[in-house]
Amino acid sequence: MCLVIDTNVLVSALISPAGKPASVLNLALAGQILPAADALIFAEYFDVLTRPKFGFPKEILSPLASSLRRFFQPVSPAPLPGGGLLPHPEDEKFLAVALGAGGVPLVTGNKKHFPESLLQKHGIRTVPVLTPDEFLAWHFGES
């Protein structure tokens, strides 16, 4: 199963290894799910992980980024309708990759950044936007 992991989920997974975001990342590391990303998403992951507020030692960031890339499927982003699609335009890259991968789930801790009403207004109905909790329940067949 393919999905797109928002940066906030990746960072949360690395900060809190016992949380739901970490459970999503662990599924990827175990080969049970296949995260999709493109160069822009990887650039954002690395940019955010290098921020001092997260306290990741600089010497581990490059090897960490290289290791993570092995578990991700490179996907070309789908074109999106013109400007103003989302409240935070920088999040559009995640939606574009989810669409490029065939309408796969987008797992985020900030669902409000991907309002269903705006997605539907622009004809985007194939990308489920889920929290880590919702994704795990869906993945494991729970209601």
MOCOR-V565530 format. One record per residue. RES is the residue in one letter. PHI is phi in whole degrees, -180 to 180 (* if undefined). PSI is psi in whole degrees, 0 to 359 (999 if undefined). D_LAST is the distance of its C-alpha to the last C-alpha in whole Angstrom. Layout:
res:RES phi:PHI psi:PSI d_last:D_LAST
res:RES phi:PHI psi:PSI d_last:D_LAST
This chain:
res:M phi:* psi:133 d_last:19
res:C phi:-99 psi:150 d_last:20
res:L phi:-160 psi:169 d_last:19
res:V phi:-116 psi:133 d_last:21
res:I phi:-107 psi:118 d_last:21
res:D phi:-68 psi:154 d_last:23
res:T phi:-57 psi:321 d_last:26
res:N phi:-63 psi:330 d_last:24
res:V phi:-72 psi:317 d_last:21
res:L phi:-62 psi:312 d_last:24
res:V phi:-63 psi:315 d_last:26
res:S phi:-60 psi:321 d_last:24
res:A phi:-63 psi:321 d_last:23
res:L phi:-77 psi:331 d_last:27
res:I phi:-80 psi:321 d_last:28
res:S phi:-124 psi:86 d_last:25
res:P phi:-64 psi:350 d_last:24
res:A phi:-101 psi:0 d_last:22
res:G phi:-86 psi:176 d_last:19
res:K phi:-62 psi:318 d_last:16
res:P phi:-57 psi:321 d_last:18
res:A phi:-65 psi:325 d_last:21
res:S phi:-63 psi:322 d_last:18
res:V phi:-64 psi:311 d_last:17
res:L phi:-62 psi:321 d_last:21
res:N phi:-63 psi:325 d_last:21
res:L phi:-62 psi:321 d_last:19
res:A phi:-67 psi:315 d_last:22
res:L phi:-64 psi:332 d_last:25
res:A phi:-86 psi:357 d_last:24
res:G phi:78 psi:14 d_last:24
res:Q phi:-86 psi:339 d_last:20
res:I phi:-136 psi:160 d_last:19
res:L phi:-125 psi:101 d_last:22
res:P phi:-69 psi:143 d_last:23
res:A phi:-109 psi:145 d_last:25
res:A phi:-158 psi:164 d_last:28
res:D phi:-126 psi:183 d_last:31
res:A phi:-61 psi:323 d_last:34
res:L phi:-66 psi:321 d_last:34
res:I phi:-67 psi:314 d_last:30
res:F phi:-62 psi:323 d_last:32
res:A phi:-63 psi:318 d_last:35
res:E phi:-68 psi:316 d_last:32
res:Y phi:-52 psi:308 d_last:31
res:F phi:-65 psi:318 d_last:34
res:D phi:-60 psi:314 d_last:36
res:V phi:-69 psi:318 d_last:33
res:L phi:-65 psi:337 d_last:33
res:T phi:-85 psi:356 d_last:37
res:R phi:-67 psi:132 d_last:37
res:P phi:-56 psi:328 d_last:39
res:K phi:-61 psi:338 d_last:36
res:F phi:-88 psi:341 d_last:34
res:G phi:71 psi:20 d_last:37
res:F phi:-75 psi:130 d_last:36
res:P phi:-61 psi:132 d_last:39
res:K phi:-57 psi:325 d_last:41
res:E phi:-69 psi:344 d_last:42
res:I phi:-97 psi:347 d_last:38
res:L phi:-67 psi:317 d_last:37
res:S phi:-66 psi:313 d_last:39
res:P phi:-63 psi:325 d_last:38
res:L phi:-63 psi:314 d_last:34
res:A phi:-61 psi:317 d_last:34
res:S phi:-63 psi:318 d_last:36
res:S phi:-64 psi:316 d_last:33
res:L phi:-63 psi:321 d_last:30
res:R phi:-56 psi:327 d_last:32
res:R phi:-64 psi:335 d_last:32
res:F phi:-97 psi:0 d_last:28
res:F phi:-110 psi:143 d_last:27
res:Q phi:-90 psi:123 d_last:28
res:P phi:-70 psi:132 d_last:31
res:V phi:-134 psi:138 d_last:30
res:S phi:-79 psi:132 d_last:32
res:P phi:-69 psi:146 d_last:31
res:A phi:-82 psi:150 d_last:30
res:P phi:-67 psi:142 d_last:33
res:L phi:-109 psi:156 d_last:31
res:P phi:-58 psi:151 d_last:33
res:G phi:-55 psi:146 d_last:36
res:G phi:8 psi:148 d_last:35
res:G phi:73 psi:22 d_last:33
res:L phi:-67 psi:319 d_last:30
res:L phi:-121 psi:157 d_last:28
res:P phi:-59 psi:328 d_last:29
res:H phi:-119 psi:98 d_last:30
res:P phi:-54 psi:332 d_last:32
res:E phi:-66 psi:344 d_last:32
res:D phi:-84 psi:350 d_last:28
res:E phi:-63 psi:333 d_last:29
res:K phi:-62 psi:326 d_last:29
res:F phi:-69 psi:317 d_last:26
res:L phi:-64 psi:318 d_last:25
res:A phi:-63 psi:321 d_last:28
res:V phi:-72 psi:321 d_last:27
res:A phi:-60 psi:319 d_last:23
res:L phi:-69 psi:318 d_last:25
res:G phi:-63 psi:333 d_last:28
res:A phi:-88 psi:4 d_last:25
res:G phi:103 psi:22 d_last:24
res:G phi:81 psi:39 d_last:21
res:V phi:-79 psi:161 d_last:19
res:P phi:-61 psi:146 d_last:16
res:L phi:-113 psi:118 d_last:18
res:V phi:-101 psi:121 d_last:17
res:T phi:-143 psi:153 d_last:19
res:G phi:-89 psi:358 d_last:19
res:N phi:-126 psi:69 d_last:21
res:K phi:-59 psi:332 d_last:19
res:K phi:-65 psi:343 d_last:22
res:H phi:-77 psi:349 d_last:24
res:F phi:-129 psi:63 d_last:22
res:P phi:-61 psi:128 d_last:22
res:E phi:-56 psi:322 d_last:20
res:S phi:-62 psi:320 d_last:23
res:L phi:-70 psi:320 d_last:26
res:L phi:-62 psi:314 d_last:24
res:Q phi:-66 psi:322 d_last:24
res:K phi:-58 psi:327 d_last:27
res:H phi:-97 psi:13 d_last:28
res:G phi:76 psi:18 d_last:27
res:I phi:-100 psi:103 d_last:24
res:R phi:-121 psi:359 d_last:21
res:T phi:-99 psi:355 d_last:20
res:V phi:-106 psi:107 d_last:19
res:P phi:-72 psi:128 d_last:15
res:V phi:-103 psi:116 d_last:16
res:L phi:-129 psi:148 d_last:13
res:T phi:-76 psi:165 d_last:14
res:P phi:-56 psi:318 d_last:14
res:D phi:-59 psi:312 d_last:11
res:E phi:-64 psi:319 d_last:9
res:F phi:-63 psi:314 d_last:11
res:L phi:-62 psi:318 d_last:10
res:A phi:-62 psi:316 d_last:6
res:W phi:-65 psi:315 d_last:7
res:H phi:-62 psi:319 d_last:10
res:F phi:-92 psi:8 d_last:9
res:G phi:74 psi:26 d_last:7
res:E phi:-95 psi:159 d_last:4
res:S phi:-99 psi:999 d_last:0
